[in-house]
Amino acid sequence: MEEDIQITLRQHIEKAYQNAFDEDPQKGRGWQRKCDKFSDVDFILRIILRALLPVFSGEAFVQHCQQNLNDEISRSNFFLANTSPRRVRMLDRVMPLILRNLRRLLLKLKINHIGEIDYLERYDCVAFDGHCIKPACHTKLAEGLKNKVNSCFIMGMDYRTGLVMPLKVLSTGFKKRHEAPCLVEACEANEMRWGLRYNQISIYDRAVSSLDFLVKEHRKSHYLLTREKKTVTWDKTVSINWDRQDPINRNVISDSYCYKLIDDELCRFRIVEYSDPIKRKVYRYLSCLPDKMPPGVIAELYRRRWQIEKTYDNSKNSLFEQKAWGTSQETHKVQMYAIVSAMNFIRYFQEINLWDLEHQLDSSNDLNKIKKSTKKISHEEKDEIKSTTITSSLIPKRIHLSQIKREKRFQKEIDYVKNLGGSLSPLRYVGNLMRLTEFCVRTVQNAILSSRTVSWLRIQLKLQSRPRWAGD
């Protein structure tokens, strides 16, 4: 008998917990501690459930668990664990491995949203941005402040899989901090990579366009991609030859190396000037990427940075994580890890569902779908489908409703730009990452609340699709 989804989540957590200890048993003694009343695995599962379920406070979550999930969790144990420095050290070790294991499972199924862009084969691409929520109601202000500031985290999103990675707690609502120094600290502590395997391209806004910082990271094979500040002046500029006939470079205006004297050393940077045909604006992108990377790919990488905003939108409006859980640094870090893990598990189930829809090669299952579809076919056609094991043009593919919606939006963009006398780069339509749908979020929540299995969850997610016939 298949186990319910809570047990499946627990198995993922237990595997990551054991992996964290096996990788460094000596350090494991510093964060691992046996607690019979509230184990570390139970704690991780509970904070993920708190981020997943539609509850609006810690007390409401504890009551919900006690009355609806038959959980014996106590209020004191749960809140003390949320403020424990030892538990946070444990999360620092275990949470990266939960992300790594989910990422490996998705890549093993060849789920790779930038896989069709050959130039990015040897790079991992992550977009980082700040994520602000309301501070806890009992947050105390720093001396001299009259109004509360938002609690804020810096998190990243992997372009390959859509999984989210936490980086830093920027503000607990006590005092406002700027993002750039926090990002510099994370880079110096080597916290940006989170187990990624390749050279990394990190996409960030103009807050981190400090030239000496870009040079230092480039020397570590860490390529920062951002926008040029308007106040930057260059000592020397040299044009780069690029293929103007290649469709992926459409709307690129110029590509050049710009030099700046930093600490008596002439440092080289790359500037790509790009005209967005939809927004009708000109952007200048700054990086240290080599000239083998086409300028159209650089422009597309920065354009996709908006996808992380959709992820934050899911967090606030789908998971209702609009307010900080507490006031301490530890509580904020616990909340950051919980939000990220909750979204990653939902992303995992949604990507598996999309993978199922793309790999429908079983003819008997396809025949059942045809019988249930609204399109009528003759008995002879059904017999022909029965007699072959190859999917023919008569057999419909299931397609996610969001994909249909996205294709219509793409067509509107193409028509709009065409009417203006322009054209779009084909990269705009390659491997676009789908946002987490409300249907998927609610289905995962209902699976937990009703103790359903993963098989039930995957069947329910398929309801958000319809058959597509050849020629549709």
Buried (B, 14 or more C-beta within 10 A) or exposed (E): EEEBBBEBBBEBBBEBBBBBBEEEEEEBEEBBEEEEEBEBBBBBBBBBBBBBBEBEEBEEBBEBBBEEBEBEBEEEBBBEBBBBEBBBBBBBBBBBBBBBBBBEBBBEEEBBBBBEBEBBEEBBBBBBBBBBBBBBEEBEBEEEEEEBBBBBBBBBBBBBBBBBBBBBBBBBBBEEBEBBEBBBEBBEEEBBBBEBEBBBBBBBBEBBBBBEBBBBBBEEEBBBBBBBEEEBEBEEEEEEEBEEEBEBBBBBEBBBBBBBEEEEEEBEBBBBBBBEBBEEEEBBBBBBBEEEBBBBBBBBBBBBBEBBBBBBEBBBEBBEBEBBBBBBBBBBBBBBBBBBBBBBBBBBBBBBBBEBBBEBEEBEEBBEBBEEBEEEBEEEBBEEBEEEEEBEEBBBBBBBEBBBEBEEEBEEBBEEBEEEEBEBBBBBEBBEBBBBBEBBBEBBBBBBBEBBBBEBBBBBBEEBBBBBBEEE
